[in-house]
Amino acid sequence: MYDLIIIGAGAAGLTCAYTANGFKKKVLLLDKGLPGGTCTWSGCIPSKALINIGKDIHTAKKYSPSINIDTTKIMNDVRGVIKEIYSHESPEILKNDGITFKQGESIKLIDPKTVQIDGVDYQGKNIIVSTGTSPFIPPLEGLEKVNYLTNQNLFKLEKLPKSIIILGGGAIGVEMAQCLNRLGTEVHLIERAPRILIRENEELVDILSQTLIKEGVNIYVNTNTISVKQDNKIITLDIEINKEKKKIQAEALLVSVGRVPNVKNLGLDELGLKYNSKGIEVDKYLRTNINNIYSVGDVTGPYQFSHMANYQGILAVKNIFLPIKKKTDYSNISWCTFTSPELASRGLPNLNKKETKIYSYGRNQSERTMTKKDDIFEMRVETGYKKEILEVKLLAERAGEIISSFQIAATNHVTLDKFSSVIFPHPSYSEILGNLGKKAYVDKLLENPIIKMFIK
Ligand SMILES: Cc1cc2nc3c(=O)[nH]c(=O)nc-3n(C[C@H](O)[C@H](O)[C@H](O)COP(=O)(O)OP(=O)(O)OC[C@H]3O[C@@H](n4cnc5c(N)ncnc54)[C@H](O)[C@@H]3O)c2cc1C
């Protein structure tokens, strides 16, 4: 009898396995594929590897526009990165660390304590389902006859196509649009909504869109896709923008219009384990409607990021094995879209707008930004009455790193004015946090009722 059986060995499942292993529990980790999941094989890792190469080439092209790009070598390098990451989470490494991993074609819940893998039953006191998501394939006329790409086969390409249509202007579509364009592919990015990255700050997304367009990405918003067909090597997409019909042609098509939870063929219906179109239903403790079965990561949501899968994984295992259970707390969530510049966010929108103040910061206020021609820096920091850090939106080089300082502060209840006493290196992007802190410090002083009395 295992203490814990985990179905799905992606970011979430691996975190659960290592956390439970740390508690000296007997763990069985199962997957239909190899360990690593989307993040390692077809998500964060290969996409960021390709983005990094695109960035290098983009910079080089500024000073030497006619450089030769060997995309076969690029794709090999991307797969080299995957291999390196995987070498830290392979079944052999897991075994050495004390975690049993089994791969099987059919993995099913039989009862609340039994999981069957390829016909063999295993017993577990507790079970976690972390089967992640798959690309959503829209009901677009003709798509079934087209040899389209998703994140699952994009990084397996021998070389990059000469031109590509990308369906979906979410984070995946936008990141890939910019980096493929930088690597020499002609890109057509199609979005149904009035703008790309619809859930992000409109003002910052406008600046980012302009950057992409300036670099050569063709962006089509407010677009209805009508049908698609493939003749030999050419894919033709029929679209309608503002009631005007248009044809777009390219060598390849990438579908990135959303994700669907992997809930099929797991025996959930037979067991009565509740799920809906967004994924497996859990309570605030990440427990499903069956007492000893938990669910974490993308398959339950609500935030489909690797770091949220890690957060939920640790929390679920603690809730299973420790006497005091903790609820999920998403107030300090952060995320980043890895374009250039990066678009990073932290915190949730403050619905109670009373007594909040927004501090804005632009390129001209950062000497570090000014050291790089055309560098962009736009920041919006919302603070509460006591200068506590609420929502932060940042469009900048390395925004994903800069936002982490706000994360550390906010998570540990350090207010923005406290940044004023920190000595930052010059000229760094982080120096801006010190300047912002000084503003907040002065404001806090001026808002103090006693000081107000004196300066009247
Ligand atoms: C292109 C792309 C880029 C991304 N970039 C980022 C990023 O930069 N930062 C970030 O935080 N997030 C990013 N993400 C999201 C991130 O990859 C996911 O949030 C993360 O992988 C979720 O982890 P998970 O363990 O819940 O699911 P997964 O990693 O999908 O793992 C699920 C595992 O379950 C297995 N499984 C599925 N069904 C079954 C079954 N029936 N039986 C047995 N096993 C099964 C799968 O084989 C898989 O190994 C990106 C995603 C994509 C697609």
The ligand as an SDF file (V2000), in Angstrom:
LIG
                    3D

 53 58  0  0  0  0  0  0  0  0999 V2000
    3.7310   26.6440  -25.1320 C   0  0  0  0  0  0  0  0  0  0  0  0
    3.5340   26.7830  -23.6510 C   0  0  0  0  0  0  0  0  0  0  0  0
    4.3300   27.6460  -22.9340 C   0  0  0  0  0  0  0  0  0  0  0  0
    4.1780   27.7750  -21.5680 C   0  0  0  0  0  0  0  0  0  0  0  0
    4.9790   28.6460  -20.8910 N   0  0  0  0  0  0  0  0  0  0  0  0
    4.8350   28.7910  -19.5660 C   0  0  0  0  0  0  0  0  0  0  0  0
    5.6720   29.6810  -18.8430 C   0  0  0  0  0  0  0  0  0  0  0  0
    6.5290   30.3450  -19.4130 O   0  0  0  0  0  0  0  0  0  0  0  0
    5.5130   29.7690  -17.5000 N   0  0  0  0  0  0  0  0  0  0  0  0
    4.5570   29.0370  -16.8440 C   0  0  0  0  0  0  0  0  0  0  0  0
    4.4620   29.1530  -15.6280 O   0  0  0  0  0  0  0  0  0  0  0  0
    3.7450   28.1910  -17.5030 N   0  0  0  0  0  0  0  0  0  0  0  0
    3.8580   28.0590  -18.8470 C   0  0  0  0  0  0  0  0  0  0  0  0
    3.0500   27.1800  -19.5220 N   0  0  0  0  0  0  0  0  0  0  0  0
    2.0480   26.4140  -18.7460 C   0  0  0  0  0  0  0  0  0  0  0  0
    2.6990   25.2230  -18.0410 C   0  0  0  0  0  0  0  0  0  0  0  0
    3.3340   24.4120  -18.9990 O   0  0  0  0  0  0  0  0  0  0  0  0
    1.6460   24.4600  -17.2740 C   0  0  0  0  0  0  0  0  0  0  0  0
    1.0000   25.3290  -16.3790 O   0  0  0  0  0  0  0  0  0  0  0  0
    2.2370   23.3090  -16.4790 C   0  0  0  0  0  0  0  0  0  0  0  0
    2.9200   22.4190  -17.3210 O   0  0  0  0  0  0  0  0  0  0  0  0
    1.1290   22.5670  -15.7150 C   0  0  0  0  0  0  0  0  0  0  0  0
    1.6560   21.4560  -15.0580 O   0  0  0  0  0  0  0  0  0  0  0  0
    0.7330   20.2110  -14.7500 P   0  0  0  0  0  0  0  0  0  0  0  0
    1.6080   19.2390  -14.0380 O   0  0  0  0  0  0  0  0  0  0  0  0
   -0.5230   20.6260  -14.1310 O   0  0  0  0  0  0  0  0  0  0  0  0
    0.3310   19.6100  -16.1750 O   0  0  0  0  0  0  0  0  0  0  0  0
    1.2680   18.9720  -17.2940 P   0  0  0  0  0  0  0  0  0  0  0  0
    2.6260   19.5500  -17.2660 O   0  0  0  0  0  0  0  0  0  0  0  0
    0.4970   19.0530  -18.5610 O   0  0  0  0  0  0  0  0  0  0  0  0
    1.4230   17.4530  -16.8340 O   0  0  0  0  0  0  0  0  0  0  0  0
    0.3590   16.5550  -16.9030 C   0  0  0  0  0  0  0  0  0  0  0  0
    0.9240   15.1410  -17.0400 C   0  0  0  0  0  0  0  0  0  0  0  0
   -0.1690   14.2330  -16.9710 O   0  0  0  0  0  0  0  0  0  0  0  0
   -0.0130   13.2230  -17.9580 C   0  0  0  0  0  0  0  0  0  0  0  0
   -1.3310   12.7080  -18.3190 N   0  0  0  0  0  0  0  0  0  0  0  0
   -2.3200   13.3420  -18.9930 C   0  0  0  0  0  0  0  0  0  0  0  0
   -3.3810   12.5310  -19.1250 N   0  0  0  0  0  0  0  0  0  0  0  0
   -3.0530   11.3600  -18.5410 C   0  0  0  0  0  0  0  0  0  0  0  0
   -3.7300   10.1400  -18.3740 C   0  0  0  0  0  0  0  0  0  0  0  0
   -4.9650    9.9320  -18.8230 N   0  0  0  0  0  0  0  0  0  0  0  0
   -3.0860    9.1470  -17.7280 N   0  0  0  0  0  0  0  0  0  0  0  0
   -1.8230    9.3300  -17.2550 C   0  0  0  0  0  0  0  0  0  0  0  0
   -1.1410   10.4670  -17.3900 N   0  0  0  0  0  0  0  0  0  0  0  0
   -1.7530   11.4750  -18.0260 C   0  0  0  0  0  0  0  0  0  0  0  0
    0.6880   13.9310  -19.1260 C   0  0  0  0  0  0  0  0  0  0  0  0
    1.3780   13.0020  -19.9310 O   0  0  0  0  0  0  0  0  0  0  0  0
    1.6150   14.8890  -18.3750 C   0  0  0  0  0  0  0  0  0  0  0  0
    2.8860   14.3370  -18.1690 O   0  0  0  0  0  0  0  0  0  0  0  0
    3.1830   27.0140  -20.8960 C   0  0  0  0  0  0  0  0  0  0  0  0
    2.3820   26.1260  -21.6040 C   0  0  0  0  0  0  0  0  0  0  0  0
    2.5410   26.0090  -22.9660 C   0  0  0  0  0  0  0  0  0  0  0  0
    1.6590   25.0490  -23.7120 C   0  0  0  0  0  0  0  0  0  0  0  0
  1  2  1  0
  2  3  1  0
  2 52  2  0
  3  4  2  0
  4  5  1  0
  4 50  1  0
  5  6  2  0
  6  7  1  0
  6 13  1  0
  7  8  2  0
  7  9  1  0
  9 10  1  0
 10 11  2  0
 10 12  1  0
 12 13  2  0
 13 14  1  0
 14 15  1  0
 14 50  1  0
 15 16  1  0
 16 17  1  0
 16 18  1  0
 18 19  1  0
 18 20  1  0
 20 21  1  0
 20 22  1  0
 22 23  1  0
 23 24  1  0
 24 25  2  0
 24 26  1  0
 24 27  1  0
 27 28  1  0
 28 29  2  0
 28 30  1  0
 28 31  1  0
 31 32  1  0
 32 33  1  0
 33 34  1  0
 33 48  1  0
 34 35  1  0
 35 36  1  0
 35 46  1  0
 36 37  1  0
 36 45  1  0
 37 38  2  0
 38 39  1  0
 39 40  1  0
 39 45  2  0
 40 41  1  0
 40 42  2  0
 42 43  1  0
 43 44  2  0
 44 45  1  0
 46 47  1  0
 46 48  1  0
 48 49  1  0
 50 51  2  0
 51 52  1  0
 52 53  1  0
M  END
$$$$
